[in-house]
Amino acid sequence: MKNSLAAAAGLKAQHMFLSSCNDRAQHSEHSYDGNKPIVPARLPLVLDPSQLTRIDMLSSTIGSALYQDATVLIEEKRVQSNMKGKIKPHVEALGLLLSQPPTPSFQTFPCVRYTEERGGFQLVFQFPSSTEKARSLLSVLSRSNGPLADVGTRLGLAVQVCQTLLSSHIAGWLHRDLRFENILLVSPLSAQSTDRLGRPYPCGFSFARQALGEPSESFERYMDAYSLGCIPTEIAEWTPLRKIIKKLIDTSSSVDVKLSDLGLLSQSMHGRYITEGVASFRLGAAPMKMLVLCIPAGDEKPDLADFYSALEDMVDCDI
């Protein structure tokens, strides 16, 4: 109970700070939650793009670079030139949201700078120290050899990802691109086995946005719920989603995937992981409760109140 209350207090404090993004806090005073000071909101500074060297793109929007002899993480937000003025306040607010040091309930890389170029913006994040390594969760699951992660390790990964998403939603921000490619595992260089996979850091925030007023139909909160449902599924099977899907429908390049097949995909996954109880068997009751909402049997949208209740149960899960 003590840990649950502490987690709730941390989420509330994080919510108070993150909500200040909308107000563009101008003062430098510290506020306090118990004995812990909350760092005041401070907009990351604009960086000259020429100061980023040795850029190595890990995906279409995420990469690493060298800045002041230190490795940093970069996330690109490409926009049309006539839209930059409209998008810039969004980029600044997102940088402000992500500028805080990671906490157990909001585990992300701290944003330290951002660049503005003709083709768009780049958020620049503090990368792990030289004594640590980072790798995507997708690359770990894609390995064809090596020991499998035990159930405690797998459940711990799922819980930590859920914590960060819950904090983000409480703060009024939707991730909109939650997938294994955008989850990096940070661990000591000496770590070799799967019981030391490391701490999961969700990234890929370049598509994130504030949920102001009525959200658009295409990216309502429940879309993050569907995305989140894929992650415990992949963790339970310890294999990428694309391999799970290939067992259910033909995705070969020579065959066009029928819309009817895609429509049956959710139903098939619901049958295996919910009806047959595979999710509960692999991860336990809390993930099962959440997956019931994230992977519906039909076309119905998950009830958001039930979804957040399931998320909170997941965060409070004993590992």
Backbone torsions as a table, in degrees:
resi	resn	phi	psi	omega
1	MET	NA	-40.0	-179.9
2	LYS	-60.5	-43.8	179.6
3	ASN	-65.0	-37.0	179.2
4	SER	-65.5	-41.8	178.6
5	LEU	-65.5	-40.0	179.1
6	ALA	-64.4	-41.6	178.3
7	ALA	-63.5	-41.2	179.2
8	ALA	-63.8	-41.0	178.5
9	ALA	-64.3	-39.8	178.5
10	GLY	-64.0	-41.7	178.2
11	LEU	-64.0	-39.4	179.9
12	LYS	-65.3	-43.7	178.9
13	ALA	-63.4	-41.7	178.5
14	GLN	-63.4	-39.1	178.4
15	HIS	-61.7	-42.7	-180.0
16	MET	-62.6	-41.5	179.7
17	PHE	-68.9	-49.2	-175.3
18	LEU	-64.9	-32.6	178.8
19	SER	-65.0	-23.3	-179.7
20	SER	-69.6	-12.0	176.3
21	CYS	-57.1	-38.4	-177.6
22	ASN	-68.2	-27.3	-175.7
23	ASP	-92.0	-8.1	-177.5
24	ARG	50.8	63.5	-176.6
25	ALA	-53.2	130.8	-177.4
26	GLN	-105.6	-13.0	-177.2
27	HIS	-90.7	166.1	-177.0
28	SER	-116.0	19.5	-178.6
29	GLU	-77.7	151.0	175.9
30	HIS	-91.9	142.5	169.2
31	SER	-109.3	164.6	-172.9
32	TYR	-130.7	143.3	171.0
33	ASP	-120.6	98.1	-172.4
34	GLY	69.5	-122.6	180.0
35	ASN	-101.6	2.9	-175.6
36	LYS	-101.7	118.8	177.6
37	PRO	-72.9	142.0	174.4
38	ILE	-97.7	124.5	-176.8
39	VAL	-63.9	132.9	-177.8
40	PRO	-64.4	151.5	179.2
41	ALA	-61.9	130.4	-178.2
42	ARG	-144.7	122.6	-176.3
43	LEU	-70.5	129.2	175.2
44	PRO	-58.3	143.0	-175.7
45	LEU	-75.9	150.8	175.8
46	VAL	-73.4	137.3	-176.8
47	LEU	-116.9	139.1	174.1
48	ASP	-68.1	121.5	-177.2
49	PRO	-55.9	-27.0	-178.5
50	SER	-67.4	-15.5	179.0
51	GLN	-79.8	-8.9	175.2
52	LEU	-94.0	121.1	-178.9
53	THR	-124.9	168.9	177.6
54	ARG	50.3	49.6	179.7
55	ILE	-72.4	129.0	179.6
56	ASP	-128.5	104.2	-177.3
57	MET	-77.1	124.4	178.7
58	LEU	-87.0	-23.7	176.4
59	SER	-150.6	-168.6	-177.7
60	SER	-67.0	-24.2	-176.5
61	THR	-128.4	-9.9	-175.6
62	ILE	-119.8	137.0	178.8
63	GLY	-159.5	-176.7	176.3
64	SER	-119.4	158.6	179.5
65	ALA	-153.6	170.4	177.4
66	LEU	-107.6	127.9	178.4
67	TYR	-138.3	118.5	-178.4
68	GLN	52.1	47.9	177.2
69	ASP	64.7	14.9	178.1
70	ALA	-124.6	144.8	177.1
71	THR	-77.6	132.3	178.1
72	VAL	-125.8	160.1	175.2
73	LEU	-99.5	138.5	178.3
74	ILE	-124.5	145.0	174.7
75	GLU	-128.7	124.3	-177.3
76	GLU	-90.0	141.9	172.6
77	LYS	-126.2	96.3	-177.5
78	ARG	-83.2	131.3	179.8
79	VAL	-140.5	156.1	175.0
80	GLN	-71.3	148.7	-174.5
81	SER	-58.6	-35.3	-178.6
82	ASN	-76.2	-5.6	179.7
83	MET	-106.7	-2.9	-173.7
84	LYS	-62.8	-40.2	-179.8
85	GLY	-62.2	-34.7	179.9
86	LYS	-76.3	-35.1	-175.6
87	ILE	-82.3	-27.0	-173.7
88	LYS	-56.2	-46.4	177.4
89	PRO	-58.6	-33.9	177.1
90	HIS	-65.0	-44.1	179.4
91	VAL	-63.8	-41.6	178.8
92	GLU	-63.6	-43.1	179.3
93	ALA	-65.3	-38.7	178.9
94	LEU	-67.5	-40.7	176.3
95	GLY	-62.1	-38.4	177.6
96	LEU	-65.6	-42.4	178.2
97	LEU	-57.8	-41.1	-173.0
98	LEU	-95.8	8.1	-175.8
99	SER	-81.8	-11.4	-177.9
100	GLN	-78.3	147.2	174.2
101	PRO	-59.8	150.2	-178.8
102	PRO	-63.7	144.5	174.7
103	THR	-125.0	165.8	178.7
104	PRO	-56.4	-28.3	-177.7
105	SER	-98.2	-5.9	178.6
106	PHE	-145.6	77.4	-170.9
107	GLN	-90.7	90.9	177.6
108	THR	-137.4	161.8	173.3
109	PHE	-71.8	134.2	179.2
110	PRO	-70.7	132.9	177.6
111	CYS	-80.8	127.5	-175.6
112	VAL	-113.5	-23.6	-178.9
113	ARG	-153.0	169.2	167.0
114	TYR	-147.1	151.5	179.4
115	THR	-113.0	155.0	176.2
116	GLU	-127.6	119.2	-179.5
117	GLU	-127.4	177.3	-178.8
118	ARG	-61.4	-38.1	-176.8
119	GLY	-86.2	-2.0	179.5
120	GLY	144.3	-144.7	-174.4
121	PHE	-129.9	159.5	172.2
122	GLN	-132.6	128.9	170.4
123	LEU	-89.2	135.0	-177.5
124	VAL	-113.0	124.6	-174.4
125	PHE	-116.3	146.7	173.1
126	GLN	-66.6	127.1	-177.6
127	PHE	-94.2	163.2	176.5
128	PRO	-56.0	159.4	-179.1
129	SER	-67.9	170.4	-178.2
130	SER	-66.9	-13.5	179.4
131	THR	-90.4	2.8	-179.1
132	GLU	-125.8	158.4	178.0
133	LYS	-123.4	154.1	178.7
134	ALA	-128.0	139.8	177.4
135	ARG	-148.3	151.8	-179.0
136	SER	-76.0	149.0	177.4
137	LEU	-63.2	-30.8	178.1
138	LEU	-62.7	-42.7	-179.5
139	SER	-64.4	-34.4	178.2
140	VAL	-66.8	-44.5	-178.5
141	LEU	-72.1	-22.3	-177.1
142	SER	-83.4	-9.0	179.5
143	ARG	-65.9	137.6	-178.2
144	SER	-89.2	-8.8	179.6
145	ASN	-136.3	178.4	-179.3
146	GLY	100.8	161.0	-178.4
147	PRO	-69.4	151.4	177.5
148	LEU	-84.1	150.0	178.4
149	ALA	-74.4	141.1	178.7
150	ASP	-74.6	169.2	-173.9
151	VAL	-64.0	-34.8	178.6
152	GLY	-64.4	-41.9	178.1
153	THR	-64.9	-43.7	-179.2
154	ARG	-65.5	-43.0	179.2
155	LEU	-65.4	-38.9	178.2
156	GLY	-60.5	-40.7	176.9
157	LEU	-61.0	-47.0	-178.9
158	ALA	-62.2	-41.7	-178.7
159	VAL	-63.4	-44.6	-176.7
160	GLN	-67.7	-36.9	176.0
161	VAL	-65.2	-40.9	178.4
162	CYS	-63.2	-37.5	179.0
163	GLN	-59.8	-46.5	-178.0
164	THR	-66.5	-42.1	178.9
165	LEU	-64.6	-40.4	179.1
166	LEU	-62.3	-44.5	178.5
167	SER	-61.4	-42.0	179.9
168	SER	-62.6	-43.4	-179.7
169	HIS	-70.0	-37.8	176.4
170	ILE	-59.5	-36.5	179.7
171	ALA	-77.7	-5.1	178.1
172	GLY	88.4	21.3	179.1
173	TRP	-117.4	136.0	176.6
174	LEU	-102.6	134.3	-177.3
175	HIS	-73.2	-51.9	173.9
176	ARG	73.4	1.1	178.8
177	ASP	-149.5	44.1	-175.8
178	LEU	-83.3	111.9	178.6
179	ARG	-158.8	169.5	-172.7
180	PHE	-64.5	-30.4	177.5
181	GLU	-61.3	-25.9	-175.9
182	ASN	-103.0	21.4	173.4
183	ILE	-121.7	115.4	179.6
184	LEU	-101.4	138.4	176.5
185	LEU	-101.5	126.4	-179.1
186	VAL	-112.2	125.2	-177.5
187	SER	-146.6	160.2	176.6
188	PRO	-59.3	148.7	-179.8
189	LEU	-59.6	-27.1	-177.5
190	SER	-78.0	-13.2	-176.9
191	ALA	-69.5	131.8	-178.4
192	GLN	-122.1	-36.7	-171.8
193	SER	-94.1	164.9	-176.8
194	THR	-69.9	-14.2	177.3
195	ASP	-78.2	-2.3	175.7
196	ARG	-125.7	48.5	-178.1
197	LEU	-63.4	-31.2	178.9
198	GLY	108.3	-177.2	-177.6
199	ARG	-87.7	131.8	178.7
200	PRO	-82.8	129.7	177.3
201	TYR	-118.6	105.6	173.4
202	PRO	-63.6	135.9	173.9
203	CYS	-134.1	-154.4	-176.8
204	GLY	71.2	38.0	-176.9
205	PHE	-85.5	5.9	-174.8
206	SER	-64.4	-20.0	178.0
207	PHE	-100.6	-0.5	-178.7
208	ALA	-65.3	153.0	177.3
209	ARG	-152.6	159.7	176.1
210	GLN	-75.0	141.8	176.2
211	ALA	-91.6	82.0	-177.0
212	LEU	-99.3	125.6	-179.6
213	GLY	64.9	-143.2	179.0
214	GLU	-81.1	116.8	-179.7
215	PRO	-68.2	156.4	179.3
216	SER	-65.2	153.9	-176.8
217	GLU	-62.8	-35.6	-173.7
218	SER	-74.2	-25.3	-177.8
219	PHE	-133.3	56.3	173.2
220	GLU	-74.7	172.8	-178.1
221	ARG	-58.6	-32.6	-176.2
222	TYR	-67.1	-18.4	176.6
223	MET	-66.5	-36.7	173.3
224	ASP	-64.7	-32.3	178.4
225	ALA	-64.1	-43.4	178.0
226	TYR	-62.5	-43.2	179.4
227	SER	-62.7	-42.1	-179.8
228	LEU	-63.9	-32.4	178.9
229	GLY	-63.1	-28.4	179.4
230	CYS	-70.9	-32.5	-173.7
231	ILE	-68.2	-50.8	175.4
232	PRO	-61.5	-29.5	177.2
233	THR	-64.1	-46.6	178.4
234	GLU	-65.3	-39.0	179.3
235	ILE	-66.4	-40.0	179.6
236	ALA	-62.5	-43.5	-179.3
237	GLU	-84.2	-17.5	-174.9
238	TRP	54.3	48.8	178.6
239	THR	-155.3	149.2	-179.2
240	PRO	-61.7	152.3	-177.7
241	LEU	-59.5	-35.5	-177.7
242	ARG	-60.7	-34.1	178.4
243	LYS	-73.6	-33.8	176.7
244	ILE	-65.4	-42.5	-178.6
245	ILE	-66.2	-37.7	-178.7
246	LYS	-60.8	-25.8	178.0
247	LYS	-76.2	-17.0	-175.4
248	LEU	-104.8	-35.5	178.8
249	ILE	-138.6	157.2	179.7
250	ASP	-81.2	113.9	-178.2
251	THR	-111.4	16.1	180.0
252	SER	-63.3	149.2	-174.4
253	SER	-64.7	-23.3	-177.8
254	SER	-82.7	-6.0	-177.4
255	VAL	-122.3	128.2	175.5
256	ASP	-76.1	128.6	178.9
257	VAL	-75.9	125.5	-179.3
258	LYS	-76.7	145.0	177.1
259	LEU	-60.6	-33.1	178.9
260	SER	-65.0	-34.3	177.4
261	ASP	-67.7	-41.2	178.1
262	LEU	-64.0	-36.7	178.9
263	GLY	-64.4	-30.3	-179.8
264	LEU	-84.7	-11.1	-176.2
265	LEU	-61.5	-48.9	179.6
266	SER	-61.3	-39.6	179.5
267	GLN	-64.2	-40.7	179.5
268	SER	-66.2	-42.4	179.6
269	MET	-67.5	-39.0	177.1
270	HIS	-60.8	-41.7	-179.9
271	GLY	-62.2	-43.0	-177.7
272	ARG	-74.1	-49.6	-170.3
273	TYR	-87.1	-25.7	-179.1
274	ILE	-103.2	-61.1	-175.8
275	THR	-62.4	-46.5	-179.6
276	GLU	-80.6	-11.1	174.8
277	GLY	78.7	19.6	-178.7
278	VAL	-63.5	-40.5	-179.4
279	ALA	-63.0	-44.7	179.0
280	SER	-64.3	-39.7	179.4
281	PHE	-64.9	-39.9	-175.0
282	ARG	-82.9	-35.5	-171.7
283	LEU	-124.7	-21.4	179.9
284	GLY	115.2	-178.3	-172.4
285	ALA	-72.3	-38.9	-176.4
286	ALA	-62.4	-48.8	176.1
287	PRO	-61.6	-34.6	178.8
288	MET	-60.5	-43.9	-179.6
289	LYS	-61.4	-39.1	-179.2
290	MET	-72.8	-40.3	-178.3
291	LEU	-66.8	-28.1	175.6
292	VAL	-56.5	-35.3	-179.3
293	LEU	-87.1	-33.9	-176.1
294	CYS	-79.5	-28.4	-180.0
295	ILE	-121.3	80.9	-177.1
296	PRO	-71.3	157.5	179.2
297	ALA	-75.6	-27.0	-178.9
298	GLY	-125.9	-146.4	-176.9
299	ASP	-94.7	1.3	-175.4
300	GLU	-68.8	145.3	177.1
301	LYS	-80.8	147.4	177.3
302	PRO	-68.8	142.6	174.7
303	ASP	-70.5	122.5	-173.5
304	LEU	-64.3	-37.5	178.8
305	ALA	-62.2	-43.0	177.8
306	ASP	-66.9	-37.2	-179.7
307	PHE	-62.8	-46.9	-179.4
308	TYR	-68.9	-32.8	175.0
309	SER	-63.0	-42.1	178.3
310	ALA	-67.3	-37.3	177.0
311	LEU	-61.9	-44.0	179.6
312	GLU	-63.8	-39.7	176.3
313	ASP	-62.8	-36.9	179.5
314	MET	-66.8	-42.9	179.8
315	VAL	-64.2	-35.3	-179.3
316	ASP	-84.0	3.5	-175.2
317	CYS	-63.9	133.1	175.9
318	ASP	-78.9	130.2	-178.4
319	ILE	-111.5	NA	NA
